[in-house]
Amino acid sequence: MKKGLLVLLLAVAMVAPAFAAKGDMFINGKLGLGVSNSLKMSGAGEMPDDLLMGIKAKNPISLGAEFFYGLMDNLSAGFGVNYTFNSETNINRVKAKIGTTNIYVAVKPEAKIDSDIVSSIYVIGQIGLAMNRCDIDGVEDNMPSIDSGLYLGAGLGTTIKDCVIVELIFSSSNGSASQDGETADVQYTATTINVGYKFAL
């Protein structure tokens, strides 16, 4: 948890000076669908093969919001939060639900397009704090304790008519889980298609 918070604070400190100058500001609201999400654990002695190789999650839905500040015509910086709803999966043949909440800072270089439909195409990079969740059916007293860790995300997107955004994000939400004196590294990887709306401020 402490390492994750430190990473987030350092990332904010790197981006914060950019807001000293006047620039365009906007907020993105996003709805996402996970098309390839999985949870993997490692480093805790003998682990079941399914946990070592990665447990697939059923196409989770996510909600996100981002604030961006235009540093120049083709570069924006900001911060955001993304909540991925719990999705059903099987962990060693036991039904479970997994999800994550990520808080991050982001940079977004983009290229303007002279078109009646597409306004721009862009790449986006994100770094911040990942808070993974795991809920195992029928287990209440001996649930694993999951600590926060590093979140990393990167993707491609486009803006349509300067207000609708469509993007593909690849992300990794990392942390650690403790149970019965053993600690394992936890990695929740996701490929998400986002559709959203850009609100100018």
Disulfide bonds with the S-S distance in Angstrom:
none
